[in-house]
């Protein structure tokens, strides 16, 4: 009975996580379209330059303690209170450190106005820490329904605040107010929902226990955060603030066409694959179907976005963002392989081989940094082309262990993916040609999207792609 309730709760959690991710992307997309029409690209770039420092501060505030608290089933009041006061103290320390270092960071980017922006923006670190334990307790209870509602509500309210202040010509400060509002609303909602309140207790025993576990996660999180923001640091330093905004705009669009559908598909397939992890034959077939289905969905979405990049950017964000279209049409060729990377790495997680997962991540990060160093002096477009090379090399690394243990190496996987790849490329050529000849207005956008959809869906139906039937099965 308890097992059935847990299974039902897990399924419900997955559905709410899917709703949260999809809802967040849609709301963020809608708000960003409006703000991009009201605020100049360089203003977005200034905020993006400072995001890495705020993200690093948040990593230190958490220090892996949240994961340690979730992992401990017999949590005591002393445990929760110790983590709570640790989060508060570290957040205050990080805020004052950023406050003092703000002029140095502004000097690093050679933009004096960044000092005041960082000093205000960084206060979100303190605001977020107030409900850190409360969020952790919601996760531990698998109450993703409440978290989804709070996150979406905070996005809507903060988006409205950002747009209001942008209309009042607050420029970059509208973006700062938007971020602070989002964190404040989410914090207030979680605090009111979770009835737990901290006591004036800091347990040395609890701290030692959580620090022993969390310190290892802290090192890994710092590495991931630094690597995840390395492009923002380099572009912000070497190029203009507007260039960073163009790059971020194009990558956010590729996230909607690659990362989001992949995470949704994985949410559905991961529990199934875990159940058959000991049956190598069934596991192999399950991965093949997941790979083909992911490619069938993500390949055309990514290449389609690249094909209609110029009318898409012009219609949504106006022509002052048009350089984002150039970057987007390049980046999609690296982003399209994201589901293949994720699914191959998923195999290691299903088999419990986090050691091999970590080894691959180190290799890929070193390779990516080398490629970045090579392409930075050439230009921003060269960096994007370098990303394609990095993604293809990572494909070789990520398929190594699935090839070794499941006999599903890169060549075997490519044979399964070739039909979707060729049809997606044909769609790209047709849609790009229509967009090129018709211009960059909304009629061009509609016609090029329609042409691409006819080619891809018509081709899939004509050649009887089994993925069409798979999608209908998932829908049911």
HULIN-V728931 format. One record per residue. RES is the residue in three letters. SS is DSSP state (alpha for helix, beta for strand, coil for the rest). PHI is phi in whole degrees, 0 to 359 (999 if undefined). D_FIRST is the distance of its C-alpha to the first C-alpha in whole Angstrom. Layout:
res	ss	phi	d_first
RES	SS	PHI	D_FIRST
RES	SS	PHI	D_FIRST
//
This chain:
res	ss	phi	d_first
UNK	coil	999	0
UNK	alpha	295	4
UNK	alpha	294	5
UNK	alpha	295	5
UNK	alpha	295	6
UNK	alpha	296	9
UNK	alpha	297	10
UNK	alpha	298	11
UNK	alpha	293	12
UNK	alpha	295	14
UNK	alpha	297	16
UNK	alpha	298	17
UNK	alpha	297	18
UNK	alpha	299	20
UNK	alpha	297	21
UNK	alpha	291	23
UNK	alpha	294	24
UNK	alpha	297	26
UNK	alpha	298	27
UNK	alpha	296	28
UNK	alpha	297	30
UNK	alpha	295	32
UNK	alpha	296	33
UNK	alpha	300	34
UNK	alpha	296	36
UNK	alpha	293	38
UNK	alpha	294	38
UNK	alpha	301	40
UNK	alpha	299	42
UNK	alpha	297	43
UNK	alpha	295	44
UNK	alpha	295	46
UNK	alpha	297	48
UNK	alpha	294	50
UNK	alpha	296	50
UNK	alpha	295	52
UNK	alpha	277	54
UNK	alpha	255	55
UNK	coil	237	55
UNK	coil	289	57
UNK	alpha	304	56
UNK	alpha	295	57
UNK	alpha	291	55
UNK	alpha	296	52
UNK	alpha	297	53
UNK	alpha	296	54
UNK	alpha	294	51
UNK	alpha	296	49
UNK	alpha	300	51
UNK	alpha	268	50
UNK	alpha	300	46
UNK	alpha	300	46
UNK	alpha	289	47
UNK	alpha	291	45
UNK	alpha	297	42
UNK	alpha	295	43
UNK	alpha	298	43
UNK	alpha	295	40
UNK	alpha	296	39
UNK	alpha	293	40
UNK	alpha	299	39
UNK	alpha	285	35
UNK	coil	53	36
UNK	coil	79	33
UNK	alpha	292	32
UNK	alpha	298	29
UNK	alpha	297	27
UNK	alpha	295	28
UNK	alpha	289	26
UNK	alpha	295	23
UNK	alpha	295	23
UNK	coil	276	23
UNK	coil	285	20
UNK	coil	264	22
UNK	coil	285	24
UNK	coil	253	27
UNK	alpha	299	29
UNK	alpha	295	32
UNK	alpha	300	30
UNK	alpha	295	30
UNK	alpha	294	33
UNK	alpha	297	35
UNK	alpha	295	33
UNK	alpha	300	34
UNK	alpha	291	38
UNK	alpha	297	38
UNK	alpha	301	37
UNK	alpha	297	40
UNK	alpha	297	43
UNK	alpha	292	42
UNK	alpha	296	42
UNK	alpha	295	46
UNK	alpha	298	47
UNK	alpha	296	46
UNK	alpha	297	48
UNK	alpha	293	51
UNK	alpha	294	51
UNK	alpha	294	51
UNK	alpha	300	53
UNK	alpha	287	56
UNK	alpha	274	56
UNK	alpha	306	56
UNK	alpha	298	60
UNK	alpha	292	59
UNK	alpha	294	57
UNK	alpha	297	59
UNK	alpha	292	62
UNK	alpha	302	60
UNK	alpha	272	59
UNK	coil	59	63
UNK	coil	222	61
UNK	coil	304	62
UNK	coil	292	60
UNK	alpha	293	57
UNK	alpha	300	57
UNK	alpha	293	57
UNK	alpha	297	54
UNK	alpha	294	52
UNK	alpha	298	53
UNK	alpha	276	51
UNK	alpha	299	48
UNK	coil	295	47
UNK	alpha	294	46
UNK	alpha	297	43
UNK	alpha	297	42
UNK	alpha	291	42
UNK	alpha	301	40
UNK	alpha	296	37
UNK	alpha	292	37
UNK	coil	298	37
UNK	coil	243	33
UNK	alpha	300	32
UNK	alpha	293	30
UNK	alpha	299	28
UNK	alpha	296	28
UNK	alpha	298	26
UNK	alpha	294	24
UNK	alpha	296	23
UNK	alpha	296	22
UNK	alpha	298	20
UNK	coil	276	18
UNK	coil	57	18
UNK	coil	270	20
UNK	alpha	285	22
UNK	alpha	298	22
UNK	alpha	294	24
UNK	alpha	298	26
UNK	alpha	298	27
UNK	alpha	300	29
UNK	alpha	293	30
UNK	alpha	295	32
UNK	alpha	291	33
UNK	alpha	297	34
UNK	alpha	295	36
UNK	alpha	293	38
UNK	alpha	294	39
UNK	alpha	294	41
UNK	alpha	293	42
UNK	alpha	297	43
UNK	alpha	296	45
UNK	alpha	295	47
UNK	alpha	299	48
UNK	alpha	295	49
UNK	alpha	300	51
UNK	alpha	288	53
UNK	alpha	293	54
UNK	alpha	295	55
UNK	coil	272	57
UNK	coil	66	58
UNK	coil	279	57
UNK	coil	53	56
UNK	alpha	298	54
UNK	alpha	290	53
UNK	alpha	296	51
UNK	alpha	291	49
UNK	alpha	295	49
UNK	alpha	298	48
UNK	alpha	301	45
UNK	alpha	295	44
UNK	alpha	295	44
UNK	alpha	296	43
UNK	alpha	300	40
UNK	alpha	293	39
UNK	alpha	294	40
UNK	alpha	298	37
UNK	alpha	298	34
UNK	alpha	295	35
UNK	alpha	298	35
UNK	alpha	297	32
UNK	alpha	294	30
UNK	alpha	299	32
UNK	alpha	287	31
UNK	alpha	288	28
UNK	coil	273	27
UNK	coil	279	27
UNK	coil	296	28
UNK	coil	229	32
UNK	coil	287	34
UNK	coil	256	35
UNK	coil	281	39
UNK	coil	228	37
UNK	coil	229	38
UNK	coil	271	37
UNK	alpha	297	39
UNK	alpha	297	36
UNK	alpha	297	33
UNK	alpha	298	36
UNK	alpha	298	37
UNK	alpha	296	33
UNK	alpha	288	32
UNK	alpha	292	36
UNK	alpha	300	35
UNK	alpha	276	32
UNK	alpha	286	34
UNK	alpha	298	37
UNK	alpha	291	36
UNK	alpha	292	35
UNK	alpha	299	37
UNK	alpha	299	40
UNK	alpha	294	38
UNK	alpha	293	37
UNK	alpha	298	41
UNK	alpha	298	42
UNK	alpha	296	40
UNK	alpha	292	41
UNK	alpha	298	45
UNK	alpha	294	44
UNK	alpha	295	43
UNK	coil	249	46
UNK	alpha	295	48
UNK	alpha	294	50
UNK	alpha	296	50
UNK	alpha	297	52
UNK	alpha	292	54
UNK	alpha	297	55
UNK	alpha	298	55
UNK	alpha	279	58
UNK	alpha	275	60
UNK	coil	250	60
UNK	coil	270	60
UNK	alpha	300	57
UNK	alpha	296	57
UNK	alpha	298	56
UNK	alpha	295	53
UNK	alpha	295	52
UNK	alpha	299	53
UNK	alpha	296	51
UNK	alpha	297	48
UNK	alpha	296	48
UNK	alpha	291	48
UNK	alpha	290	45
UNK	alpha	293	43
UNK	alpha	290	44
UNK	alpha	291	43
UNK	alpha	298	40
UNK	alpha	293	39
UNK	alpha	264	40
UNK	alpha	236	38
UNK	alpha	294	36
UNK	alpha	297	34
UNK	alpha	297	33
UNK	alpha	294	32
UNK	alpha	296	30
UNK	alpha	293	28
UNK	alpha	297	28
UNK	alpha	293	27
UNK	alpha	299	24
UNK	alpha	278	23
UNK	alpha	270	24
UNK	alpha	301	23
UNK	alpha	300	19
UNK	alpha	294	20
UNK	alpha	294	23
UNK	alpha	297	21
UNK	alpha	291	19
UNK	coil	251	22
UNK	coil	298	24
UNK	coil	269	25
UNK	coil	256	26
UNK	alpha	300	30
UNK	alpha	294	31
UNK	alpha	293	28
UNK	alpha	295	28
UNK	alpha	298	32
UNK	alpha	295	31
UNK	alpha	297	29
UNK	alpha	291	31
UNK	alpha	298	34
UNK	alpha	295	32
UNK	alpha	294	31
UNK	alpha	298	34
UNK	alpha	295	36
UNK	alpha	294	34
UNK	alpha	297	34
UNK	alpha	296	38
UNK	alpha	299	38
UNK	alpha	271	37
UNK	alpha	278	39
UNK	alpha	306	42
UNK	alpha	290	43
UNK	alpha	296	42
UNK	alpha	294	44
UNK	alpha	293	47
UNK	alpha	295	47
UNK	alpha	297	47
UNK	alpha	293	50
UNK	alpha	293	52
UNK	coil	256	52
UNK	alpha	305	52
UNK	alpha	291	55
UNK	alpha	294	55
UNK	alpha	297	52
UNK	alpha	294	53
UNK	alpha	295	56
UNK	alpha	289	54
UNK	alpha	282	51
UNK	alpha	246	53
UNK	coil	79	57
UNK	alpha	290	59
UNK	alpha	287	59
UNK	alpha	256	56
UNK	coil	296	57
UNK	alpha	295	57
UNK	alpha	299	54
UNK	alpha	295	54
UNK	alpha	300	56
UNK	alpha	292	53
UNK	alpha	298	50
UNK	alpha	293	52
UNK	alpha	266	52
UNK	alpha	298	49
UNK	alpha	300	47
UNK	alpha	284	48
UNK	alpha	263	46
UNK	alpha	293	43
UNK	coil	297	42
UNK	coil	270	41
UNK	alpha	304	39
UNK	alpha	297	36
UNK	alpha	292	37
UNK	alpha	301	37
UNK	alpha	297	34
UNK	alpha	290	32
UNK	alpha	294	34
UNK	alpha	292	33
UNK	alpha	299	30
UNK	alpha	300	30
UNK	alpha	294	31
UNK	alpha	291	28
UNK	alpha	300	26
UNK	coil	275	27
UNK	coil	75	27
UNK	coil	260	31
UNK	alpha	294	32
UNK	alpha	295	35
UNK	alpha	290	36
UNK	alpha	301	35
UNK	alpha	296	37
UNK	alpha	298	40
UNK	alpha	296	40
UNK	alpha	298	40
UNK	alpha	296	43
UNK	alpha	300	45
UNK	alpha	292	44
UNK	alpha	292	45
UNK	alpha	297	48
UNK	alpha	298	49
UNK	alpha	294	49
UNK	alpha	294	51
UNK	alpha	299	54
UNK	alpha	298	54
UNK	alpha	298	54
UNK	alpha	298	57
UNK	alpha	288	58
UNK	alpha	269	58
UNK	alpha	306	58
UNK	coil	294	62
UNK	coil	279	62
UNK	coil	149	60
UNK	alpha	293	57
UNK	alpha	295	57
UNK	alpha	297	58
UNK	alpha	298	55
UNK	alpha	291	53
UNK	alpha	296	54
UNK	alpha	298	53
UNK	alpha	296	50
UNK	alpha	294	50
UNK	alpha	299	51
UNK	alpha	300	49
UNK	alpha	294	46
UNK	alpha	291	47
UNK	alpha	294	48
UNK	alpha	297	44
UNK	alpha	297	43
UNK	alpha	295	45
UNK	alpha	294	43
UNK	alpha	292	40
UNK	coil	270	40
UNK	alpha	298	41
UNK	alpha	284	38
UNK	alpha	293	36
UNK	alpha	290	40
UNK	alpha	286	40
UNK	alpha	259	36
UNK	coil	253	35
UNK	coil	57	39
UNK	coil	232	39
UNK	coil	287	41
UNK	alpha	297	43
UNK	alpha	292	45
UNK	alpha	296	43
UNK	alpha	290	41
UNK	alpha	296	44
UNK	alpha	299	44
UNK	alpha	288	41
UNK	alpha	268	42
UNK	alpha	304	46
UNK	alpha	303	45
UNK	alpha	295	43
UNK	alpha	296	46
UNK	alpha	295	49
UNK	alpha	293	48
UNK	alpha	293	47
UNK	alpha	294	50
UNK	alpha	297	52
UNK	alpha	299	50
UNK	alpha	301	51
UNK	alpha	298	55
UNK	alpha	294	55
UNK	alpha	295	53
UNK	alpha	295	56
UNK	alpha	295	59
UNK	alpha	298	58
UNK	alpha	296	57
UNK	alpha	294	60
UNK	alpha	279	63
UNK	alpha	266	61
UNK	coil	102	61
UNK	coil	236	59
UNK	coil	265	58
UNK	alpha	292	55
UNK	alpha	295	57
UNK	alpha	299	57
UNK	alpha	298	53
UNK	alpha	296	52
UNK	alpha	292	54
UNK	alpha	291	53
UNK	alpha	296	50
UNK	alpha	297	50
UNK	alpha	297	52
UNK	alpha	296	50
UNK	alpha	294	47
UNK	alpha	297	49
UNK	alpha	296	50
UNK	alpha	286	46
UNK	alpha	291	44
UNK	alpha	295	47
UNK	alpha	294	48
UNK	alpha	297	44
UNK	alpha	289	44
UNK	alpha	296	48
UNK	coil	268	46
UNK	coil	55	43
UNK	coil	295	41
UNK	alpha	294	37
UNK	alpha	294	36
UNK	alpha	299	37
UNK	alpha	292	34
UNK	alpha	299	32
UNK	alpha	296	32
UNK	alpha	296	31
UNK	alpha	293	28
UNK	alpha	297	27
UNK	alpha	297	28
UNK	coil	282	26
//
